[in-house]
């Protein structure tokens, strides 16, 4: 059963790939109640060219201090157990949720992204068709 600290819109700073580099990740889908699986995706700074996506600016989240974007190409399916382990190991820190408005913008563009991995897109479609 998914923990109450894991819901769509919740954010975490996660060490990727090393402790010196924290990335903001967003849970974008309510965890599946049976498998505990969900989708997380990172936010990257917009200081280089990137595929069209959801742009974020300072003020959209307290961790965002420069123009940034949703990185659909690095979206991945994880289990709540994996996230709990990262927190317990001190490799992830829960932050405040992203706004529902921004979450909806992210969800609206996900199925149309040309860079998202097929397994992530398929999981998203299979989970959301039930809604």
Backbone bond lengths (Angstrom), bond angles and torsions (degrees), N, CA, C in turn:
res aa  C-N    CA-C-N  psi(-1)  N-CA   C-N-CA  omega(-1)  CA-C   N-CA-C  phi
1 X - - - 1.461 - - 1.529 108.74 -
2 X 1.327 118.97 128.68 1.456 121.57 -179.11 1.526 112.17 -62.21
3 X 1.321 115.14 142.34 1.460 121.92 178.21 1.523 109.90 -72.16
4 X 1.331 116.06 157.17 1.461 120.43 -178.69 1.524 112.44 -72.90
5 X 1.334 118.72 -9.19 1.464 119.48 179.46 1.529 112.33 -90.59
6 X 1.325 117.69 9.13 1.457 121.70 -178.59 1.525 110.62 -127.58
7 X 1.326 115.43 102.03 1.461 121.45 179.28 1.524 109.63 -140.24
8 X 1.319 115.94 160.41 1.458 120.95 176.16 1.529 108.74 -56.10
9 X 1.335 114.85 130.87 1.455 121.11 -179.62 1.518 113.79 97.90
10 X 1.333 118.12 -16.79 1.458 120.51 178.35 1.525 108.95 -70.97
11 X 1.320 115.63 146.09 1.460 120.27 -176.80 1.527 110.91 -123.11
12 X 1.321 113.70 154.35 1.460 121.54 -179.13 1.519 109.67 -143.18
13 X 1.328 116.30 140.20 1.454 120.67 167.87 1.517 105.82 -88.88
14 X 1.328 115.81 122.18 1.464 120.87 -176.03 1.518 109.35 -123.38
15 X 1.332 116.13 136.64 1.460 122.38 177.47 1.521 110.14 -70.53
16 X 1.309 116.03 109.00 1.467 121.50 177.84 1.510 108.03 -141.21
17 X 1.285 122.46 122.10 1.466 128.18 -11.54 1.524 113.05 -87.34
18 X 1.338 117.87 -5.18 1.458 119.30 -177.78 1.526 109.67 -138.81
19 X 1.341 116.99 167.24 1.463 120.45 -176.65 1.534 114.27 -60.76
20 X 1.304 117.41 -22.39 1.463 120.13 -177.91 1.526 112.14 -78.71
21 X 1.324 117.16 -7.92 1.459 120.37 -174.76 1.528 110.39 -129.03
22 X 1.317 116.67 103.66 1.457 121.16 178.93 1.524 110.00 -97.64
23 X 1.312 116.42 135.12 1.460 122.46 175.86 1.516 108.44 -115.65
24 X 1.319 116.16 142.83 1.454 121.20 174.07 1.519 108.43 -83.68
25 X 1.326 116.58 124.19 1.459 123.07 176.79 1.520 108.53 -116.30
26 X 1.331 115.27 147.38 1.459 121.79 178.12 1.523 108.98 -119.80
27 X 1.334 116.25 132.27 1.465 120.16 168.15 1.520 105.18 -77.57
28 X 1.322 117.39 121.69 1.469 118.48 -174.74 1.527 113.75 -105.59
29 X 1.317 117.18 -3.47 1.462 120.97 -175.77 1.525 108.48 -141.75
30 X 1.319 116.38 137.70 1.467 118.90 175.36 1.529 108.40 -57.75
31 X 1.316 118.11 135.13 1.464 120.17 179.64 1.525 111.89 -58.98
32 X 1.334 115.14 142.40 1.457 120.41 175.63 1.533 106.98 -64.38
33 X 1.335 118.50 126.53 1.466 120.47 -175.50 1.527 114.20 -64.10
34 X 1.316 118.23 -25.06 1.469 120.41 -179.48 1.526 112.01 -89.06
35 X 1.338 116.79 -49.96 1.464 120.43 -174.65 1.529 113.11 -90.10
36 X 1.334 116.86 -20.65 1.457 120.00 -176.09 1.520 113.02 76.48
37 X 1.331 117.65 7.08 1.463 120.67 -178.40 1.523 111.45 -81.58
38 X 1.325 114.47 147.16 1.450 122.41 175.37 1.527 107.84 -150.30
39 X 1.315 116.19 -177.74 1.469 121.68 177.58 1.517 108.16 -118.34
40 X 1.333 115.66 133.65 1.460 120.89 170.84 1.525 107.77 -119.47
41 X 1.312 115.28 151.31 1.457 118.56 173.77 1.514 109.32 -144.28
42 X 1.351 115.67 149.41 1.458 119.75 -176.58 1.525 112.77 -90.45
43 X 1.315 113.52 161.56 1.454 122.61 171.56 1.523 106.38 -107.62
44 X 1.338 116.80 130.77 1.465 121.83 178.93 1.516 110.32 -118.00
45 X 1.322 115.51 155.13 1.463 118.89 176.73 1.523 109.08 -70.01
46 X 1.300 115.90 148.46 1.465 121.39 -176.26 1.518 111.20 -95.15
47 X 1.327 116.84 39.41 1.461 119.27 -179.45 1.528 112.26 -93.64
48 X 1.317 116.71 19.47 1.459 121.78 174.27 1.521 108.34 -151.58
49 X 1.334 116.93 165.19 1.459 120.30 179.37 1.522 109.96 -64.98
50 X 1.321 115.39 142.83 1.452 120.51 178.78 1.519 109.00 -150.55
51 X 1.318 114.79 161.57 1.466 120.28 179.59 1.531 109.04 -63.52
52 X 1.321 117.32 151.11 1.477 119.36 177.46 1.529 110.44 -55.73
53 X 1.303 115.15 133.31 1.455 120.88 -174.56 1.522 108.85 -158.20
54 X 1.304 116.71 -166.22 1.454 121.41 175.64 1.528 108.24 -83.64
55 X 1.305 116.00 120.46 1.465 122.00 178.49 1.529 108.57 -88.33
56 X 1.313 115.65 140.21 1.461 121.42 177.53 1.525 108.82 -123.74
57 X 1.313 115.74 151.59 1.465 119.80 -178.13 1.527 109.50 -131.74
58 X 1.332 116.33 163.69 1.464 118.09 176.31 1.530 109.67 -52.57
59 X 1.310 115.11 137.05 1.460 120.91 -176.73 1.520 112.83 101.88
60 X 1.341 117.27 -22.24 1.467 119.65 177.22 1.530 111.04 -70.81
61 X 1.337 116.65 -25.39 1.465 123.72 176.14 1.520 105.90 -159.52
62 X 1.309 117.83 147.42 1.472 120.36 -175.62 1.530 113.40 -61.47
63 X 1.322 118.46 -26.69 1.462 120.88 -178.90 1.528 112.33 -80.85
64 X 1.310 117.33 -18.28 1.466 121.23 -177.27 1.524 108.99 -85.19
65 X 1.336 115.57 111.46 1.466 120.60 -177.46 1.522 113.01 -112.67
66 X 1.330 116.57 -10.33 1.464 121.74 177.76 1.531 107.65 -137.51
67 X 1.341 118.14 161.89 1.472 118.57 177.44 1.531 110.51 -52.15
68 X 1.314 115.64 135.83 1.465 122.11 -174.47 1.518 109.42 -141.61
69 X 1.333 116.10 173.82 1.457 120.86 179.62 1.519 110.48 -147.28
70 X 1.324 115.10 158.19 1.456 122.16 175.87 1.523 107.60 -78.01
71 X 1.316 116.60 126.23 1.464 121.89 -176.79 1.530 110.21 -98.39
72 X 1.341 115.47 83.13 1.462 120.38 -179.16 1.529 112.03 -60.31
73 X 1.314 117.65 -29.43 1.468 119.59 -177.18 1.527 112.50 -65.48
74 X 1.329 117.56 -20.77 1.463 120.74 179.88 1.532 112.56 -107.81
75 X 1.334 116.69 12.84 1.466 120.00 174.89 1.517 108.49 -63.34
76 X 1.326 115.66 145.13 1.465 117.94 179.31 1.514 111.11 -150.01
77 X 1.308 113.38 156.44 1.463 121.55 176.92 1.524 107.48 -88.23
78 X 1.318 116.02 129.34 1.466 121.27 177.42 1.517 108.67 -135.25
79 X 1.307 115.07 164.79 1.462 119.86 173.64 1.530 108.94 -101.58
80 X 1.308 114.73 156.77 1.456 119.91 175.92 1.529 109.46 -60.36
81 X 1.313 117.75 -34.61 1.479 120.80 177.82 1.522 111.12 -60.64
82 X 1.339 117.00 -40.32 1.467 120.07 177.84 1.526 110.75 -62.77
83 X 1.327 116.75 -43.38 1.463 119.97 178.78 1.529 111.14 -65.96
84 X 1.320 116.90 -41.21 1.469 120.03 177.46 1.529 110.95 -60.62
85 X 1.336 116.84 -40.86 1.463 120.21 178.79 1.529 111.12 -63.11
86 X 1.339 117.14 -41.70 1.466 120.18 178.26 1.527 110.89 -61.47
87 X 1.316 116.61 -41.23 1.468 120.57 178.55 1.527 110.00 -65.47
88 X 1.328 116.84 -47.09 1.469 121.08 -179.15 1.518 112.71 -63.00
89 X 1.334 116.84 -30.17 1.466 121.66 178.66 1.531 112.27 -85.58
90 X 1.323 116.81 -0.94 1.463 120.64 -179.45 1.522 113.45 76.71
91 X 1.330 117.20 17.96 1.467 121.28 -178.56 1.527 112.83 -100.26
92 X 1.328 116.70 0.78 1.464 121.66 177.81 1.525 108.63 -145.46
93 X 1.325 115.04 141.40 1.455 122.10 -179.78 1.525 108.00 -128.73
94 X 1.319 116.43 125.55 1.458 119.54 178.40 1.520 109.69 -71.92
95 X 1.336 115.80 135.91 1.463 123.57 175.27 1.524 108.15 -117.66
96 X 1.322 116.42 -178.97 1.462 118.72 -179.58 1.525 110.40 -70.78
97 X 1.322 116.68 154.33 1.471 120.44 -179.74 1.529 112.03 -65.24
98 X 1.311 114.44 156.66 1.463 121.93 171.53 1.530 106.43 -79.40
99 X 1.311 118.50 157.38 1.465 120.07 -179.17 1.531 110.41 -67.60
100 X 1.320 115.60 153.06 1.473 121.24 177.27 1.530 110.11 -61.07
101 X 1.323 117.09 -34.98 1.463 121.49 179.57 1.532 110.71 -61.47
102 X 1.328 117.03 -47.81 1.471 120.52 179.39 1.520 110.37 -67.97
103 X 1.330 117.63 -41.49 1.464 120.43 177.40 1.524 110.24 -56.91
104 X 1.310 117.64 -43.62 1.465 120.48 -179.63 1.522 111.35 -64.58
105 X 1.339 118.15 -38.84 1.470 120.95 176.13 1.530 110.34 -60.58
106 X 1.326 116.86 -41.86 1.468 121.84 179.10 1.527 110.08 -62.71
107 X 1.324 116.42 -46.26 1.467 121.10 -178.84 1.523 111.70 -65.95
108 X 1.322 117.48 -37.92 1.464 120.97 -179.61 1.523 112.28 -63.13
109 X 1.321 117.23 -34.16 1.470 120.26 -177.01 1.527 113.34 -90.11
110 X 1.321 117.24 -19.36 1.467 120.02 -175.29 1.527 113.76 -54.47
111 X 1.327 120.16 -50.45 1.476 118.95 -176.11 1.531 113.21 -63.90
112 X 1.327 117.25 -19.37 1.467 121.20 -176.34 1.525 113.11 -100.15
113 X 1.321 116.97 -2.30 1.457 120.42 -178.50 1.529 110.29 -65.10
114 X 1.310 115.56 135.12 1.467 120.61 178.22 1.533 111.85 -86.76
115 X 1.329 117.41 -9.09 1.462 119.94 -175.92 1.532 114.01 -110.26
116 X 1.319 117.42 -7.40 1.466 119.06 -179.82 1.530 109.85 -72.11
117 X 1.315 116.08 143.94 1.463 120.39 179.06 1.526 109.53 -68.19
118 X 1.324 115.66 144.38 1.462 121.06 -176.94 1.522 113.24 -59.23
119 X 1.339 117.53 -38.95 1.466 118.87 -178.89 1.527 111.39 -65.17
120 X 1.327 116.79 -33.73 1.464 120.28 178.49 1.527 109.90 -71.27
121 X 1.335 116.91 -45.28 1.463 120.64 178.24 1.532 110.29 -60.29
122 X 1.341 116.82 -45.26 1.463 121.01 -179.52 1.530 111.35 -62.45
123 X 1.316 116.57 -42.86 1.469 120.22 178.32 1.525 109.63 -61.05
124 X 1.321 116.94 -45.86 1.469 121.49 179.36 1.531 110.75 -58.51
125 X 1.318 116.30 -49.02 1.478 120.53 -178.60 1.522 110.08 -63.06
126 X 1.335 117.62 -44.56 1.465 120.67 -178.80 1.525 111.98 -65.00
127 X 1.329 117.54 -34.20 1.460 120.42 179.43 1.519 112.68 -78.18
128 X 1.309 117.32 -34.62 1.471 119.10 -174.60 1.514 114.10 -88.84
129 X 1.314 118.87 -17.89 1.470 118.89 179.55 1.522 110.24 -64.01
130 X 1.332 116.95 -25.56 1.460 121.96 -178.63 1.532 112.28 -72.25
131 X 1.318 116.57 -20.55 1.475 120.31 -175.28 1.453 110.52 -71.82
